[in-house]
Amino acid sequence: MTVNDMADLIYIYDATKELQDIANASNIAFSYCKGILGELSRVTNVIAHNSLLYDEQQDFENQRLGLVLNDSHMLAEERAKILFCVEG
């Protein structure tokens, strides 16, 4: 996997989070583990297992991977470089 591949996955991750936020704000009932949004959320596992920051021993949201991935102030490309521990 390349940094560009990771950036593409992060774009999908961001879009999925936005869809989940819209669904929650609209009180649309859905199951995180079922349906289209549940299937799209699988991208998180692909990102995690391909990141050098992934730590199976920690809760996703509390580890550096989760913090970087959820930082909406950075571009997807910037986050991909951090997840791959690439400088520049």
Beta strands, then each sheet from edge to edge (+ up, - down):
end
